Amino acid sequence: MKYASEMHNTCLPWLFLSLSLILFTTTRAKVPAVIVFGDSSVDSGNNNVISTLLKSNFRPYGRDFYGGHPTGRFCNGRIPPDFISEAFGLKPAIPAYLDPAYNISDFATGVCFASAGTGYDSATSKVLNVIPLWKELEYYKEYQQKLRAYVGEKAANQILGKALYLMSIGTNDFLENYYIFPTRQSQFSVRQYQDFLLGLCENFIRELHGLGVRKLSITGLPPMGCLPLERATNILGQNECQDEYNNVALEFNWKLEGLVIKLNKELLGMRMVSAPAYDIFYQIIRRPSLFGKYSFTITF
């Protein structure tokens, strides 16, 4: 299989994290469903259905997916939640909640609410008219009602309480919002904006906990300065990674780790892990040979 820079930039690190972190740090008990929130790193096709320019329903996306067809995943094949689902003995591909081809019978063992281009900050979702995080939560509440009607109150509560929840989000808040438009920069320093986002993150997790969520993996930021667009525009730096963005990601992830520790102590029954995407992603960029005989092509 070949991975090119045109494919979504977080496919690889999420895959390794899914197998190395999720399966060994969360409970070994049976997982009845995998439920997903976030951005393009985990969107399985919700953006296909909404009015936005940010879509991936065209080739070369999907060239390694079943049948070789684009699905709305920002990747050449399956995305990490798909692999996680399969690893737990569930379906090999998690459907998008808004995809009209699926219904509650399909969603009972896994569903994706993620939307490419979104962020913790609702202002980020407005940039490309995608689904804000608060709306993902509303869809989840709607899903809970449908699930209870489908399998009954007791069975639904069992599924919702024992499900594994995945959350991958945050990059767009910086690269598509803070560093592009003046509004947030006029309101916050970058460190203040990190804290603002983490406050939104905490509120979201507390709401999830109140809705019965007990097992959650939240992914930190990748080395944002090494993403293809950031390298392509770093002409004076000879198209190398932009250290400023990478340092912001590292600091944000350090703060996120602290939040995870805090909430694990405060939220009764919550088992939450922070998946450190940064280190794995950075190693893939700098030393790809360590990760197998893949063919990498970089296009600027």
C-alpha positions as CSV (number, residue, x, y, z in Angstrom):
1,M,0.0,0.0,0.0
2,K,1.2,3.5,-0.8
3,Y,0.6,6.6,1.3
4,A,1.0,10.0,-0.4
5,S,0.8,13.4,1.2
6,E,-2.4,14.1,-0.7
7,M,-4.1,11.6,1.7
8,H,-5.1,12.9,5.0
9,N,-2.1,13.6,7.1
10,T,-3.1,11.7,10.3
11,C,-4.0,8.3,8.9
12,L,-0.8,6.7,9.8
13,P,-0.2,7.9,13.4
14,W,-3.8,7.2,14.3
15,L,-3.5,3.6,13.0
16,F,-0.5,2.9,15.2
17,L,-2.1,4.6,18.2
18,S,-5.2,2.5,17.7
19,L,-3.4,-0.7,18.1
20,S,-0.6,0.3,20.5
21,L,-2.6,2.5,22.9
22,I,-6.3,1.8,22.8
23,L,-6.2,-1.9,22.9
24,F,-3.7,-2.0,25.9
25,T,-4.7,0.9,28.1
26,T,-8.5,0.7,28.0
27,T,-10.5,-2.1,29.6
28,R,-10.2,-5.6,28.2
29,A,-13.9,-6.2,28.7
30,K,-16.0,-6.6,25.6
31,V,-16.7,-3.4,23.8
32,P,-20.2,-3.4,22.2
33,A,-19.7,-0.3,20.1
34,V,-17.2,2.3,19.0
35,I,-18.5,5.9,18.9
36,V,-16.5,8.7,17.3
37,F,-16.4,12.5,17.7
38,G,-13.9,14.9,16.0
39,D,-12.6,16.3,12.7
40,S,-11.2,15.0,9.4
41,S,-8.9,12.6,11.1
42,V,-11.9,10.5,12.0
43,D,-14.7,11.7,9.8
44,S,-16.1,8.7,7.9
45,G,-18.3,10.7,5.5
46,N,-20.6,13.2,7.4
47,N,-19.3,16.1,5.3
48,N,-20.6,14.3,2.2
49,V,-24.1,15.2,3.3
50,I,-23.7,18.8,4.4
51,S,-23.3,22.0,2.4
52,T,-19.5,22.6,2.6
53,L,-16.6,22.7,0.2
54,L,-14.6,20.5,2.5
55,K,-15.3,17.0,1.1
56,S,-13.3,13.9,0.2
57,N,-15.8,12.1,-2.0
58,F,-13.5,12.0,-5.0
59,R,-10.3,10.1,-6.0
60,P,-7.5,9.6,-4.9
61,Y,-9.4,9.4,-1.6
62,G,-10.6,5.9,-1.1
63,R,-8.4,4.2,-3.6
64,D,-7.5,1.5,-1.0
65,F,-10.9,1.3,0.6
66,Y,-13.2,-1.7,-0.2
67,G,-14.0,-1.4,-3.9
68,G,-11.5,1.4,-4.4
69,H,-14.2,4.1,-4.0
70,P,-14.1,7.4,-2.1
71,T,-16.4,7.3,1.0
72,G,-15.8,10.8,2.5
73,R,-12.9,9.6,4.6
74,F,-10.0,11.9,4.4
75,C,-7.7,9.0,3.7
76,N,-6.7,6.5,1.0
77,G,-8.4,3.6,2.8
78,R,-9.9,3.0,6.1
79,I,-9.4,5.4,9.0
80,P,-8.2,4.4,12.5
81,P,-11.6,4.1,14.1
82,D,-12.4,1.5,11.5
83,F,-9.3,-0.6,12.5
84,I,-10.2,-0.1,16.2
85,S,-13.7,-1.4,15.6
86,E,-12.5,-4.4,13.7
87,A,-9.9,-5.2,16.5
88,F,-12.7,-5.4,19.0
89,G,-14.6,-7.9,16.8
90,L,-17.0,-5.3,15.4
91,K,-17.6,-4.0,11.9
92,P,-14.6,-3.2,9.8
93,A,-15.8,0.3,8.9
94,I,-17.8,2.7,11.1
95,P,-20.6,4.4,9.3
96,A,-21.2,8.2,9.3
97,Y,-24.3,9.2,11.2
98,L,-25.6,11.4,8.4
99,D,-25.1,8.9,5.6
100,P,-28.6,8.0,4.4
101,A,-27.4,4.5,3.4
102,Y,-27.3,3.5,7.1
103,N,-29.8,3.4,9.9
104,I,-30.0,2.6,13.6
105,S,-29.4,-1.1,13.0
106,D,-26.1,-0.2,11.5
107,F,-25.2,2.4,14.2
108,A,-25.9,0.0,17.2
109,T,-22.4,-1.3,17.1
110,G,-20.6,1.9,16.0
111,V,-21.3,5.4,14.6
112,C,-19.3,8.4,13.6
113,F,-20.4,12.0,14.3
114,A,-17.1,13.6,13.3
115,S,-16.9,16.4,10.7
116,A,-13.8,17.4,8.7
117,G,-12.8,21.0,9.4
118,T,-14.4,21.4,12.8
119,G,-12.7,22.2,16.1
120,Y,-13.4,22.8,19.8
121,D,-14.1,26.4,18.9
122,S,-17.5,26.9,17.2
123,A,-15.9,29.7,15.2
124,T,-13.6,27.2,13.5
125,S,-16.6,25.2,12.2
126,K,-17.9,28.4,10.6
127,V,-14.8,28.8,8.4
128,L,-15.9,26.1,6.0
129,N,-19.5,25.6,7.2
130,V,-19.0,22.2,8.8
131,I,-20.6,20.6,11.8
132,P,-19.6,22.3,15.1
133,L,-18.7,20.1,18.1
134,W,-21.8,21.1,20.0
135,K,-23.9,19.8,17.1
136,E,-22.0,16.5,17.1
137,L,-23.2,16.2,20.7
138,E,-26.7,16.9,19.7
139,Y,-26.6,14.2,17.1
140,Y,-25.3,11.8,19.8
141,K,-28.2,12.6,22.0
142,E,-30.5,11.9,19.1
143,Y,-28.7,8.7,18.5
144,Q,-29.2,7.7,22.2
145,Q,-33.0,8.1,21.7
146,K,-33.0,6.1,18.5
147,L,-30.9,3.3,20.1
148,R,-33.3,3.1,23.1
149,A,-36.2,2.8,20.8
150,Y,-34.4,0.1,18.8
151,V,-33.0,-2.2,21.5
152,G,-34.9,-1.1,24.6
153,E,-33.8,1.1,27.5
154,K,-31.8,-1.5,29.4
155,A,-29.9,-2.8,26.4
156,A,-29.2,0.7,25.1
157,N,-27.8,1.8,28.5
158,Q,-25.5,-1.2,28.5
159,I,-24.2,-0.4,25.0
160,L,-23.8,3.3,25.7
161,G,-22.0,2.7,29.1
162,K,-19.6,0.0,27.8
163,A,-18.9,1.6,24.4
164,L,-15.5,2.9,23.5
165,Y,-15.6,6.6,22.6
166,L,-12.9,8.2,20.4
167,M,-12.2,11.9,20.1
168,S,-9.7,13.5,17.7
169,I,-9.9,17.2,17.2
170,G,-8.0,20.5,17.7
171,T,-5.7,21.0,14.8
172,N,-8.2,23.1,12.8
173,D,-8.6,25.5,15.6
174,F,-5.1,26.7,15.1
175,L,-4.4,26.2,11.4
176,E,-7.8,27.1,10.0
177,N,-8.8,29.7,12.5
178,Y,-6.3,31.2,15.0
179,Y,-3.4,31.7,12.6
180,I,-5.6,32.7,9.7
181,F,-8.2,35.1,11.0
182,P,-7.6,38.1,13.3
183,T,-10.6,37.7,15.6
184,R,-9.2,35.1,18.0
185,Q,-5.7,36.6,17.8
186,S,-7.2,39.9,19.0
187,Q,-8.8,38.2,21.9
188,F,-6.2,35.7,23.0
189,S,-2.5,35.1,23.1
190,V,-1.7,31.6,21.7
191,R,-1.4,30.2,25.2
192,Q,-4.6,31.8,26.3
193,Y,-6.3,30.3,23.2
194,Q,-4.9,26.9,24.2
195,D,-6.6,27.3,27.6
196,F,-9.8,28.5,26.0
197,L,-9.9,25.4,23.8
198,L,-9.1,23.1,26.8
199,G,-12.0,24.7,28.7
200,L,-14.3,23.8,25.8
201,C,-12.8,20.4,25.8
202,E,-13.5,19.9,29.5
203,N,-17.1,21.1,29.2
204,F,-17.6,18.6,26.3
205,I,-16.2,15.7,28.3
206,R,-18.2,16.6,31.3
207,E,-21.4,16.6,29.2
208,L,-20.4,13.2,27.7
209,H,-19.9,11.8,31.2
210,G,-23.3,13.1,32.2
211,L,-24.8,11.2,29.2
212,G,-23.2,7.9,30.4
213,V,-19.9,7.9,28.7
214,R,-17.3,6.0,30.7
215,K,-14.4,5.0,28.3
216,L,-12.9,7.7,26.2
217,S,-9.7,8.1,24.2
218,I,-8.8,11.7,23.3
219,T,-6.1,12.3,20.8
220,G,-3.7,15.2,21.2
221,L,-2.4,17.4,18.4
222,P,0.1,16.1,15.8
223,P,3.2,18.2,14.9
224,M,1.1,20.8,13.0
225,G,4.1,22.5,11.5
226,C,4.9,19.3,9.6
227,L,1.6,19.0,7.8
228,P,2.0,19.3,4.0
229,L,0.4,22.7,3.6
230,E,2.5,24.2,6.4
231,R,5.7,22.8,4.9
232,A,4.7,23.9,1.4
233,T,4.1,27.5,2.5
234,N,7.4,27.6,4.6
235,I,9.4,28.7,1.6
236,L,12.0,30.7,3.5
237,G,12.5,27.7,5.7
238,Q,13.2,25.5,2.7
239,N,9.9,23.7,3.2
240,E,10.9,22.2,6.5
241,C,8.5,21.9,9.4
242,Q,7.4,25.1,11.1
243,D,8.8,24.9,14.7
244,E,6.4,27.5,16.0
245,Y,3.3,25.4,15.2
246,N,5.0,22.3,16.5
247,N,5.8,23.9,19.8
248,V,2.2,25.1,20.2
249,A,1.1,21.5,19.6
250,L,3.5,20.2,22.3
251,E,2.4,22.7,24.8
252,F,-1.3,22.0,24.1
253,N,-0.7,18.3,24.5
254,W,1.0,18.8,27.8
255,K,-1.9,20.7,29.1
256,L,-4.3,18.1,27.7
257,E,-2.5,15.4,29.6
258,G,-3.1,17.4,32.8
259,L,-6.8,17.8,32.0
260,V,-7.2,14.0,31.5
261,I,-5.6,13.3,34.8
262,K,-7.8,15.8,36.5
263,L,-11.0,14.5,35.0
264,N,-10.2,10.9,35.7
265,K,-10.1,11.9,39.3
266,E,-13.2,14.0,39.3
267,L,-15.6,12.1,37.1
268,L,-17.0,9.0,38.7
269,G,-16.3,5.8,36.7
270,M,-14.6,7.6,33.9
271,R,-11.6,5.8,32.3
272,M,-10.0,8.2,29.9
273,V,-6.6,8.2,28.1
274,S,-4.8,10.8,26.1
275,A,-3.4,9.4,22.9
276,P,0.0,11.1,22.1
277,A,-0.2,11.5,18.4
278,Y,2.7,13.9,18.2
279,D,5.7,11.6,18.8
280,I,4.5,8.8,16.5
281,F,3.7,11.2,13.7
282,Y,7.0,13.0,14.1
283,Q,8.9,9.7,13.9
284,I,7.0,8.7,10.8
285,I,8.0,12.0,9.1
286,R,11.7,11.9,10.2
287,R,12.3,8.1,10.1
288,P,9.7,6.5,7.9
289,S,11.8,3.3,7.4
290,L,11.1,2.4,11.0
291,F,7.4,1.9,10.2
292,G,7.7,-0.7,7.4
293,K,8.4,-0.8,3.7
294,Y,5.9,1.9,2.6
295,S,6.4,4.2,-0.3
296,F,6.0,7.8,0.7
297,T,5.7,10.6,-1.8
298,I,5.6,14.3,-0.9
299,T,3.9,16.7,-3.2
300,F,4.2,20.5,-2.6
